[in-house]
Structures are given as C-alpha cells and as structure tokens.
Amino acid sequence: MKFKPIAVVALLATAVLSYSSCQKDNSSKSTKDDSAAIAKTIAVSLYHSFGSTIASKNALTGLPVINSVRNGKKVNDLTCGEYIEQPYNNIYTKGDSVKDVMNGTNKYVISCDANNNPNGYTYSGSYVNTGFNPFSTYDITVKEFYTLKALAPEYARMQVDGNQVSVYKTVTKKDGEYMVQNNSYTLTGLVVDSTTQPFDITAGTATFVSNGTNAGKDFSYSGTIQFLGGHKAKVTFGGKTYDVEIL
C-alpha cells in the first residue's frame, strides 16, 4: 500500500554519491553545478516522501472526507485519540535488473477540536527498503513522526510539524564504492496544499543534516529549505542559497 518508487527513495543517496565524488574534481564549475543539483535533490526528496505517506491519495491523508468511506473507515467511525495501524509489505521487480522490497508500518492517532470533531492526527511511520537497480544495491531505513492540523475543510490544506531520520547504505555496481549516509529533517510550519495536483508546499521551513562516508571519505553538510509555494523553494547550505523547482 505504501510503495515508494525507487527513483524517489534512492534519489538522495544517489545525489550524495555524485556530490561526494565531485569533491575529487578541482573544477569550480563542476562543484558549483553539483551543489545546485544536491540542493534540488534535498528538497525534492523530502517533497516526494510526503507524497508516499501524508499527502498520498492512497493514504489516510487528512482523515476520510465527511460522509464518505476511505480506507474502509467512515469519518463518524473515528474517535478522538483513536489509534490506527497499517502495516505493509511491497515487492517490485523489473526483469532481472531491478528489485525493490519495502516493509513498514504507518501509525495514526486521531486528534480533535474542542467540540470533539476530528481536526488532524499524529503520524508515525518506519520502513526498511532494500533492493538493487542497474547502478547500485541499497539498504535504507527511514523513521518519520509528524503532527498534522487541518487548515481548511476536508483537510485540503494542512500544517505539518515533525521530523524524519534515515540511514542510506549503498554500493555502486560500477566500482564497488560503499556509502553510508545519515540524514535528519526537522519540519516547522509546513503547509501542504492538496487543492491542486500535484500537491504543493506553500509555506514553512525544514532544517536538514546529512553526514557519512563515501568511498572511504567523510562528508557532512547542513542547511535549510524554505518552501515558497508554486512548487518552489530556497535551499541554503555551505553559505550559499539555491533556488529550486520542486516537481
């Protein structure tokens, strides 16, 4: 139920492999171009991770719409403080060149306003994603915790606060280089707008830290993502700011 495409899940790890490798290149243009690419990937990876959990039409996003059934639940079946758990186990293959296995659990606790009407939920999820593609093999662990609050009827807009942590382990097939990458995002006041498709993040900031080892060399960077709406953001790290389009 919660399949996350390989191109999304492994995107950040692949980008950091490229970013770290480019540190071996003394070309200032190469470094500049690569920094812009990693900035875009950091923001896009976070955006797409929402699309697989809290902003997915196939998820419990925003709770069921009034007087309807969603994921087998009627809205009036939900009660304040109710706990909902959804385990999943997905396998995707493409011939002999691609295999992706994802096992995890999504957990929800319903929150209510002063009149006992559902107005949001807390979400916690974790998964282990293993597999291979033509470029690498990978082993990824992700843990997420978010608090979501409705800002519009039927949860068309929601405020999201919380954090996401992950560990990426990859081995390239070309040269056998091994990478371990530890990532952490902290989200503050993100506004997820689902009135348009694809959904947009119109406000809020996310701070990030990523460090690890690639081909025996250490790397570390940290910064912020400022979401602007219109599928745009500003990503700042290494003392520079990059304008990013998120799609």
C-alpha positions in Angstrom: 0.0 0.0 0.0 2.9 2.4 0.7 5.2 1.6 -2.2 7.7 4.3 -2.7 9.3 4.3 -6.2 13.0 3.5 -6.4 13.6 6.8 -8.2 12.3 8.7 -5.2 13.6 6.6 -2.3 17.2 6.2 -3.6 17.3 9.7 -5.1 19.1 11.5 -2.2 21.6 8.7 -1.8 22.5 8.8 -5.5 22.9 12.5 -5.5 25.2 12.5 -2.5 27.3 9.8 -4.2 27.7 12.2 -7.1 28.2 15.2 -4.8 30.9 13.4 -2.8 32.6 12.1 -5.9 32.8 15.6 -7.3 34.8 16.7 -4.4 37.7 14.9 -6.1 37.3 17.3 -9.1 39.1 20.6 -8.7 36.9 22.4 -11.3 34.9 25.2 -9.7 32.2 24.9 -12.3 31.8 21.2 -11.6 31.5 21.9 -7.9 29.0 24.8 -8.4 26.8 22.7 -10.7 26.9 19.8 -8.3 26.0 21.9 -5.3 22.9 23.2 -7.2 22.0 19.6 -8.0 22.3 18.4 -4.5 20.2 21.4 -3.3 17.4 20.4 -5.6 17.6 16.8 -4.6 17.4 17.5 -0.9 14.2 19.5 -1.4 12.6 17.1 -4.0 13.3 14.0 -1.9 11.5 15.5 1.1 8.6 16.6 -1.1 8.2 13.1 -2.6 8.4 11.4 0.7 5.2 13.3 1.7 3.6 12.0 -1.5 4.1 8.5 -0.3 2.7 9.0 3.2 0.8 12.0 4.5 -0.1 13.6 1.1 -0.9 10.4 -0.8 -4.4 9.8 -2.1 -4.0 6.2 -1.2 -3.1 7.0 2.5 -5.2 8.1 5.4 -4.4 11.7 4.4 -6.3 14.2 6.4 -8.8 11.6 7.6 -11.8 10.4 5.4 -13.9 13.1 3.8 -17.2 13.9 5.5 -19.9 11.3 4.9 -17.7 9.1 2.8 -15.7 5.9 3.2 -11.9 5.9 2.8 -9.6 3.0 3.6 -12.6 1.2 5.0 -13.3 3.9 7.6 -16.3 6.3 7.8 -15.5 9.7 9.3 -18.1 9.2 12.0 -16.4 5.9 12.9 -13.3 7.9 14.0 -13.0 8.9 17.6 -10.7 11.3 19.4 -7.5 9.6 20.4 -8.2 6.6 18.2 -5.2 4.6 17.2 -4.9 3.2 13.6 -2.1 0.9 12.5 -1.4 0.0 8.8 1.5 -2.5 8.1 2.6 -3.1 4.6 4.9 -5.3 2.6 5.6 -4.4 -1.0 7.9 -6.0 -3.7 8.6 -4.5 -7.1 10.6 -6.1 -9.8 11.6 -5.3 -13.4 13.1 -8.2 -15.1 16.4 -9.2 -13.6 17.8 -5.7 -13.3 15.5 -4.1 -10.7 14.2 -5.4 -7.4 12.7 -3.2 -4.6 11.4 -4.6 -1.3 9.7 -2.4 1.3 8.4 -3.4 4.7 7.0 -1.0 7.2 4.1 0.3 9.4 2.1 3.5 9.4 0.5 4.6 12.7 -2.1 7.3 13.2 -3.6 8.8 16.3 -6.7 11.0 15.7 -6.9 14.5 17.3 -10.0 16.6 17.8 -11.0 20.2 18.4 -12.9 21.4 21.5 -16.2 20.2 20.0 -14.8 16.7 19.5 -14.6 17.0 15.8 -11.6 15.4 14.1 -9.1 18.1 13.1 -5.9 16.3 12.4 -3.7 13.4 13.6 -0.2 12.4 14.6 1.5 10.2 12.2 4.5 7.9 12.9 5.9 5.5 10.3 9.0 3.4 9.7 10.2 1.2 6.9 13.1 -0.7 5.6 13.8 -0.6 1.9 16.2 -2.9 0.3 17.0 -3.8 -3.3 19.1 -3.2 -6.4 18.9 -1.4 -9.8 21.4 -1.1 -12.7 23.5 1.3 -10.8 23.7 0.1 -7.2 22.4 -2.1 -4.3 20.9 -0.3 -1.3 19.6 -0.8 2.2 17.6 2.2 3.6 15.9 2.7 6.9 13.5 5.6 7.5 11.6 6.8 10.5 9.0 9.6 10.5 7.0 11.5 13.1 4.6 14.3 12.1 1.8 16.3 13.7 -0.8 17.4 11.2 -3.5 20.0 11.7 -6.4 20.9 9.3 -6.3 24.4 8.0 -9.2 24.1 5.6 -12.4 21.9 5.2 -11.9 18.3 4.3 -8.2 18.7 5.0 -7.4 20.4 1.7 -4.7 22.3 3.5 -2.7 21.0 6.5 0.0 22.3 8.7 2.8 19.7 9.2 5.4 19.8 12.0 7.8 17.0 13.0 10.9 15.1 11.9 12.3 12.4 9.6 15.5 10.5 10.0 17.1 8.0 7.7 20.1 5.8 7.1 21.2 5.0 3.5 23.7 2.3 2.7 24.6 1.9 -1.0 27.2 0.0 -3.0 27.8 1.1 -6.6 28.0 -1.6 -9.2 30.4 0.2 -11.4 33.3 0.4 -9.0 32.0 -1.2 -5.7 32.2 2.0 -3.7 30.4 1.9 -0.4 28.5 4.8 1.1 26.8 5.2 4.5 24.6 8.4 4.8 22.7 9.6 7.9 20.0 12.2 7.3 17.8 14.2 9.5 15.0 16.7 8.6 13.2 18.9 11.2 9.9 20.4 9.8 8.4 23.6 11.1 5.1 25.0 10.0 5.0 23.3 6.6 1.7 24.0 4.8 0.7 21.2 2.5 -2.0 22.3 -0.1 -3.8 19.5 -1.8 -6.3 21.7 -3.7 -4.1 21.4 -6.8 -2.4 18.3 -8.2 0.4 17.6 -7.7 0.1 18.9 -4.2 2.1 22.0 -3.2 4.0 23.1 0.0 3.2 26.8 0.2 5.0 27.8 3.4 7.3 26.6 6.2 10.9 25.6 6.7 12.8 22.3 7.1 16.3 22.1 8.5 18.5 19.2 7.4 21.7 17.5 8.4 23.5 14.8 6.4 26.7 13.1 7.1 28.5 9.9 6.5 31.2 8.2 4.5 31.5 7.7 0.7 34.3 5.5 -0.7 36.3 5.9 2.5 35.9 9.7 2.6 33.8 11.6 5.2 31.2 14.1 4.2 29.0 16.4 6.2 26.6 19.3 5.4 23.6 21.0 6.9 21.2 23.7 6.0 17.6 24.8 5.5 14.8 24.5 3.0 12.3 27.4 2.8 9.2 26.5 0.9 7.6 29.3 -1.1 4.6 27.8 -2.9 4.2 27.4 -6.6 6.4 24.3 -6.3 9.4 26.4 -5.5 11.9 26.6 -2.6 15.1 28.1 -1.5 17.8 25.7 -0.2 20.7 27.1 1.8 23.8 25.2 2.7 27.5 25.8 2.6 27.0 29.5 2.9 25.0 29.7 -0.4 21.4 29.8 -1.3 19.9 27.9 -4.3 16.5 28.5 -6.0 14.8 25.1 -6.6 11.8 24.0 -8.5 10.1 21.1 -6.8 8.3 18.7 -9.2 
